[in-house]
Amino acid sequence: MKFISILSILILFVLLLMNYQDTAGVTVLSSKIAQILHVSPLSVTLNMAVYILILFLLGQISAICFFAPLYLSLKEKYKAYKRELEKDSISNQTSASKIAVLENKITVLEKALDEALKGKN
């Protein structure tokens, strides 16, 4: 993932350097629509490097807005899964300690039974 990010930024810088001297005209409001709305048409002339940078930033923002809900959902699921694993490990530890206590009790009872049987003989 990091490689793709670094590569895309390098490509962006190359495109910015290659197109720094060029300009691009962008029509914001065409003459026909402006005539219908009774306003003057609007077009903007931008440096091509600025135009590429704006498109890149808009692409990044749209990707973040598109994937943010998925990321947040997966993050919540991960936290819930982690809590479940912690609960399971705690219950396993308590079960293991209960088993150890029961084994100790069995050992004590076996010794007591052996002593009781030796005392009768």
Backbone bond lengths (Angstrom), bond angles and torsions (degrees), N, CA, C in turn:
res aa  C-N    CA-C-N  psi(-1)  N-CA   C-N-CA  omega(-1)  CA-C   N-CA-C  phi
1 M - - - 1.450 - - 1.520 110.85 -
2 K 1.335 115.98 -43.14 1.459 118.69 -179.75 1.519 110.85 -62.88
3 F 1.328 115.92 -36.63 1.459 119.80 179.89 1.515 110.88 -61.76
4 I 1.321 116.59 -43.74 1.461 120.67 -179.84 1.529 110.42 -65.22
5 S 1.317 117.82 -40.03 1.460 121.24 178.18 1.520 111.31 -63.60
6 I 1.311 116.62 -46.71 1.462 120.46 -179.80 1.525 110.29 -64.52
7 L 1.330 116.81 -41.70 1.458 120.85 179.45 1.530 111.33 -63.25
8 S 1.325 117.51 -42.05 1.469 119.55 179.99 1.526 111.16 -66.41
9 I 1.323 118.23 -36.73 1.470 120.44 177.64 1.526 110.48 -68.96
10 L 1.325 117.58 -38.78 1.463 120.08 176.67 1.528 111.21 -63.57
11 I 1.316 117.01 -42.81 1.464 120.83 177.06 1.522 110.36 -62.06
12 L 1.333 117.27 -40.40 1.457 121.24 177.72 1.525 110.67 -59.81
13 F 1.341 117.42 -46.35 1.461 120.15 -179.94 1.524 111.78 -64.06
14 V 1.321 117.58 -38.64 1.465 120.49 177.49 1.519 110.07 -63.40
15 L 1.336 117.30 -44.73 1.462 120.22 178.67 1.527 111.60 -63.73
16 L 1.336 116.55 -38.65 1.463 119.49 178.31 1.529 110.93 -64.01
17 L 1.328 117.04 -43.20 1.459 120.31 179.76 1.531 112.00 -67.31
18 M 1.321 116.59 -38.26 1.461 120.09 -178.48 1.530 112.02 -69.96
19 N 1.311 117.65 -31.47 1.465 121.21 -174.00 1.517 113.36 -110.15
20 Y 1.301 117.62 20.65 1.458 120.50 -176.40 1.532 111.84 -65.49
21 Q 1.326 118.48 -35.17 1.462 122.34 -176.28 1.529 113.19 -85.03
22 D 1.314 118.15 -17.43 1.465 121.45 -176.10 1.521 110.98 -82.48
23 T 1.328 115.40 158.34 1.462 121.14 175.65 1.517 108.85 -126.06
24 A 1.310 114.56 158.11 1.465 120.60 179.30 1.518 108.53 -137.39
25 G 1.312 116.51 138.18 1.452 121.07 176.53 1.516 109.86 -98.06
26 V 1.301 116.03 131.42 1.458 121.69 -179.94 1.524 107.70 -119.66
27 T 1.329 116.35 123.24 1.454 121.10 178.52 1.516 108.33 -89.06
28 V 1.319 115.67 115.78 1.457 120.61 -179.97 1.521 109.93 -87.00
29 L 1.333 116.58 -41.50 1.462 121.89 -179.06 1.519 107.66 -135.03
30 S 1.337 116.97 112.72 1.458 120.59 -176.38 1.531 110.62 -70.97
31 S 1.303 114.90 164.33 1.470 119.45 -175.95 1.528 111.71 -67.02
32 K 1.314 117.88 -36.49 1.476 120.34 -178.92 1.535 110.69 -67.86
33 I 1.329 116.12 -44.03 1.474 119.25 179.38 1.520 109.53 -69.14
34 A 1.330 117.42 -37.35 1.462 120.87 178.06 1.523 110.79 -63.88
35 Q 1.323 116.77 -37.11 1.463 120.94 178.53 1.526 110.32 -66.73
36 I 1.313 117.47 -39.50 1.471 121.11 178.24 1.527 110.47 -65.53
37 L 1.322 116.51 -40.46 1.464 121.29 -178.31 1.530 112.81 -84.90
38 H 1.324 116.73 -5.04 1.470 123.18 -179.77 1.526 111.86 61.33
39 V 1.336 115.72 43.49 1.463 122.59 173.86 1.518 107.99 -129.63
40 S 1.289 116.69 169.21 1.463 119.27 179.55 1.524 110.09 -83.29
41 P 1.342 116.99 147.08 1.471 119.80 178.57 1.523 110.75 -65.60
42 L 1.321 115.14 154.03 1.459 120.24 -175.90 1.517 109.69 -131.41
43 S 1.311 115.71 124.31 1.466 119.93 172.71 1.518 107.38 -136.13
44 V 1.303 116.01 147.51 1.455 122.87 -175.98 1.523 108.26 -121.87
45 T 1.319 115.92 134.27 1.458 120.78 175.34 1.528 107.60 -103.55
46 L 1.322 114.97 119.61 1.465 120.93 -177.65 1.518 110.63 -117.54
47 N 1.297 114.67 153.18 1.450 120.13 169.07 1.527 106.68 -65.52
48 M 1.307 117.16 138.74 1.470 120.79 -176.33 1.528 111.37 -62.02
49 A 1.323 117.90 -34.19 1.463 120.92 178.82 1.524 109.97 -65.01
50 V 1.333 117.29 -41.16 1.466 120.86 177.82 1.530 110.00 -65.74
51 Y 1.330 115.74 -40.23 1.470 121.04 178.41 1.532 110.67 -60.76
52 I 1.329 117.27 -45.07 1.471 121.22 178.77 1.523 109.97 -64.45
53 L 1.325 117.17 -41.82 1.463 121.30 -179.87 1.526 111.04 -64.01
54 I 1.322 117.19 -40.73 1.472 120.96 177.66 1.520 110.38 -63.63
55 L 1.333 117.08 -44.43 1.471 119.99 178.91 1.533 111.24 -62.88
56 F 1.320 116.40 -40.36 1.464 120.48 178.90 1.527 110.56 -62.85
57 L 1.324 116.49 -47.60 1.470 120.43 -179.58 1.528 111.57 -64.49
58 L 1.320 117.42 -39.80 1.467 119.85 176.66 1.529 111.40 -64.02
59 G 1.324 116.59 -37.17 1.468 120.43 176.00 1.519 111.63 -64.70
60 Q 1.327 116.50 -42.09 1.466 120.38 178.38 1.524 111.10 -64.36
61 I 1.327 116.48 -44.15 1.468 120.43 -179.79 1.526 110.86 -64.31
62 S 1.333 117.01 -41.95 1.467 118.77 179.14 1.525 111.56 -66.48
63 A 1.333 117.63 -36.98 1.472 120.20 177.11 1.522 110.73 -65.03
64 I 1.334 116.72 -41.48 1.467 120.04 178.16 1.522 110.53 -63.48
65 C 1.320 116.90 -44.51 1.473 120.17 -179.81 1.522 111.57 -66.10
66 F 1.330 116.68 -32.44 1.462 120.46 -179.13 1.531 111.54 -74.56
67 F 1.336 117.03 -41.32 1.454 120.20 -174.37 1.522 114.46 -96.04
68 A 1.311 119.22 -9.21 1.470 121.10 -179.93 1.526 112.62 -59.94
69 P 1.348 119.93 -46.11 1.473 118.22 178.28 1.528 112.87 -61.37
70 L 1.324 116.49 -38.58 1.465 119.70 177.91 1.518 110.69 -64.52
71 Y 1.326 116.90 -43.24 1.465 121.49 179.34 1.526 110.79 -62.45
72 L 1.327 116.92 -45.74 1.462 120.07 -179.32 1.529 111.14 -64.95
73 S 1.319 117.05 -38.59 1.467 120.92 177.89 1.526 110.93 -63.67
74 L 1.320 116.15 -46.04 1.466 119.53 179.17 1.520 111.26 -65.79
75 K 1.324 117.17 -34.13 1.460 120.76 178.68 1.531 110.28 -65.54
76 E 1.333 117.82 -42.05 1.467 121.26 177.82 1.524 110.92 -65.66
77 K 1.323 117.35 -41.40 1.466 120.57 177.97 1.524 110.67 -63.38
78 Y 1.329 116.61 -38.70 1.460 121.00 178.62 1.528 110.56 -64.15
79 K 1.330 116.88 -42.94 1.460 120.29 178.96 1.531 110.63 -63.59
80 A 1.338 117.08 -42.04 1.463 120.44 179.09 1.529 110.55 -64.38
81 Y 1.329 116.51 -41.39 1.463 120.64 178.55 1.521 110.80 -64.37
82 K 1.318 116.63 -40.29 1.459 121.06 178.89 1.525 111.16 -64.11
83 R 1.350 116.62 -42.26 1.472 119.80 176.85 1.518 110.82 -62.85
84 E 1.327 117.37 -39.87 1.464 121.32 179.11 1.526 110.60 -63.30
85 L 1.330 116.55 -42.01 1.464 119.69 177.75 1.519 111.29 -64.33
86 E 1.336 117.44 -38.98 1.467 120.02 177.59 1.519 110.85 -64.24
87 K 1.343 117.00 -41.27 1.468 120.45 177.79 1.521 110.55 -62.40
88 D 1.337 115.86 -43.54 1.468 119.60 179.26 1.520 111.22 -63.47
89 S 1.315 117.60 -41.15 1.465 119.15 -179.58 1.524 110.80 -67.64
90 I 1.333 116.80 -36.98 1.462 119.73 177.39 1.520 110.21 -66.15
91 S 1.344 116.95 -43.73 1.464 119.36 179.69 1.527 110.43 -66.75
92 N 1.345 117.55 -34.99 1.461 120.35 176.32 1.524 110.76 -65.65
93 Q 1.341 116.92 -38.74 1.459 120.10 178.76 1.523 110.48 -66.56
94 T 1.337 116.91 -42.30 1.467 119.08 178.58 1.515 110.32 -67.31
95 S 1.320 117.75 -37.13 1.465 120.41 176.78 1.523 110.60 -64.56
96 A 1.321 116.23 -41.72 1.462 119.79 179.15 1.518 110.41 -64.71
97 S 1.329 117.28 -39.80 1.470 118.77 178.81 1.529 110.85 -68.43
98 K 1.335 117.45 -36.74 1.469 120.58 176.71 1.527 110.41 -63.97
99 I 1.321 116.18 -40.77 1.467 120.04 178.64 1.524 110.08 -64.22
100 A 1.338 116.67 -41.44 1.468 119.91 178.90 1.517 110.61 -62.98
101 V 1.329 118.40 -40.69 1.466 121.90 178.47 1.524 110.11 -63.95
102 L 1.330 116.81 -43.61 1.470 120.25 179.24 1.527 111.04 -64.61
103 E 1.334 118.00 -39.12 1.464 120.56 177.66 1.524 110.73 -63.90
104 N 1.329 116.74 -40.22 1.470 119.71 176.85 1.524 111.10 -63.61
105 K 1.327 116.65 -41.22 1.469 119.75 178.21 1.516 111.05 -63.29
106 I 1.325 116.48 -41.28 1.466 120.50 179.23 1.532 109.64 -63.32
107 T 1.319 116.69 -42.18 1.468 120.28 178.92 1.524 110.75 -61.58
108 V 1.326 116.58 -43.86 1.467 120.76 179.07 1.524 110.04 -63.80
109 L 1.326 117.54 -43.02 1.465 120.86 179.39 1.525 111.35 -65.35
110 E 1.335 118.22 -38.11 1.458 121.16 177.69 1.531 110.70 -63.62
111 K 1.330 116.00 -42.26 1.468 119.24 178.13 1.526 110.80 -64.64
112 A 1.321 115.66 -41.64 1.469 119.45 179.37 1.519 110.21 -64.37
113 L 1.318 117.50 -40.16 1.471 121.55 178.85 1.524 110.27 -65.51
114 D 1.332 117.08 -43.31 1.468 119.93 177.76 1.527 110.86 -60.90
115 E 1.335 117.28 -43.43 1.467 120.88 179.65 1.521 111.21 -66.22
116 A 1.327 116.00 -37.15 1.462 119.39 178.97 1.521 110.95 -67.82
117 L 1.345 115.71 -39.08 1.472 119.23 178.67 1.535 110.54 -69.82
118 K 1.313 118.59 -35.54 1.457 121.47 177.95 1.533 110.15 -70.15
119 G 1.318 116.78 -33.08 1.455 120.49 178.65 1.516 112.37 -69.41
120 K 1.320 120.25 -29.91 1.459 122.55 179.11 1.511 110.84 -76.62
121 N 1.314 117.62 -30.49 1.459 120.33 -178.95 1.448 110.97 -77.53
